[in-house]
Amino acid sequence: EGHCLVIPKRHVISIDDLTDSELKDLYTVLKQTKIMLCEVYQPDGFNIGINEGEAAGQTVNHLHIHIIPRYEGDVEYPRGGVRGVIPSKRNYTVS
């Protein structure tokens, strides 16, 4: 519950296309959205990410940031988080 997208008003495909001011505004909205999600859903964690380019899974050619609330027990093995897109990097041990 609570998966949100933060999307810049100006159409851009890449985060590199944003001005410094737009990037700052995007980050401000991301923080505000995360605060709101904490108040409404009380998640245990978050995955926050951008899929940029078809090879990275971008299916809508407009920059957007996923804010995905995570909850204890919502998946069997959450360790590795966003590294899960690279199966060999998902399960690791820290020595």
C-alpha positions as CSV (number, residue, x, y, z in Angstrom):
1,E,0.0,0.0,0.0
2,G,1.1,3.5,-0.7
3,H,3.3,3.1,-3.8
4,C,3.7,6.7,-5.2
5,L,5.4,8.3,-8.2
6,V,7.1,11.7,-8.1
7,I,7.0,13.2,-11.6
8,P,8.5,16.5,-12.8
9,K,6.0,18.8,-14.6
10,R,8.4,19.4,-17.5
11,H,8.7,16.4,-19.8
12,V,12.2,14.9,-19.5
13,I,13.4,11.3,-19.9
14,S,16.5,11.4,-17.9
15,I,17.4,12.9,-14.5
16,D,20.3,14.5,-16.3
17,D,17.8,16.6,-18.3
18,L,16.6,18.5,-15.1
19,T,17.9,21.8,-14.1
20,D,19.5,22.1,-10.7
21,S,16.4,24.0,-9.5
22,E,14.1,21.2,-10.9
23,L,16.2,18.5,-9.3
24,K,16.0,20.3,-5.9
25,D,12.2,20.7,-6.3
26,L,11.8,17.0,-7.2
27,Y,13.8,16.0,-4.1
28,T,11.7,18.3,-1.9
29,V,8.5,16.6,-3.2
30,L,10.1,13.2,-2.7
31,K,10.8,14.0,0.9
32,Q,7.3,15.5,1.5
33,T,5.7,12.4,-0.1
34,K,7.8,10.1,2.1
35,I,6.7,12.0,5.2
36,M,3.1,11.7,4.1
37,L,3.4,8.0,3.5
38,C,4.9,7.5,7.0
39,E,2.0,9.4,8.6
40,V,-0.7,7.5,6.6
41,Y,0.7,4.0,6.3
42,Q,3.5,3.6,8.9
43,P,5.7,1.5,6.7
44,D,8.8,-0.3,8.1
45,G,11.0,0.9,5.2
46,F,11.1,2.1,1.6
47,N,12.5,1.3,-1.8
48,I,13.1,4.5,-3.7
49,G,14.2,4.3,-7.3
50,I,14.4,5.5,-10.9
51,N,14.3,3.2,-13.9
52,E,16.1,5.1,-16.6
53,G,16.3,3.6,-20.1
54,E,14.7,0.6,-21.6
55,A,17.5,-1.7,-20.4
56,A,16.7,-0.6,-16.8
57,G,13.0,-1.3,-17.2
58,Q,11.8,2.2,-18.0
59,T,8.4,1.7,-19.8
60,V,7.1,5.2,-19.6
61,N,9.4,7.7,-21.3
62,H,9.0,10.4,-18.7
63,L,11.2,10.6,-15.7
64,H,9.5,9.5,-12.5
65,I,10.7,8.3,-9.1
66,H,9.1,5.3,-7.4
67,I,8.5,5.6,-3.7
68,I,7.5,2.1,-2.5
69,P,6.6,1.7,1.2
70,R,7.8,-1.7,2.5
71,Y,6.4,-3.7,5.4
72,E,7.8,-6.5,7.5
73,G,6.9,-9.8,5.9
74,D,5.6,-8.2,2.6
75,V,8.1,-10.5,0.7
76,E,9.8,-13.6,1.7
77,Y,13.4,-12.4,1.3
78,P,13.8,-8.6,1.1
79,R,17.5,-8.4,1.7
80,G,19.3,-6.9,-1.3
81,G,16.5,-4.5,-2.0
82,V,16.9,-2.8,-5.4
83,R,19.9,-5.0,-6.2
84,G,17.2,-7.6,-6.9
85,V,17.1,-6.5,-10.5
86,I,20.6,-8.2,-10.8
87,P,19.9,-11.7,-9.4
88,S,23.6,-12.5,-8.7
89,K,23.8,-9.3,-6.5
90,R,20.6,-9.8,-4.5
91,N,21.8,-12.4,-2.0
92,Y,25.1,-11.5,-0.4
93,T,26.8,-11.6,2.9
94,V,28.7,-8.9,4.6
95,S,31.9,-10.0,6.3
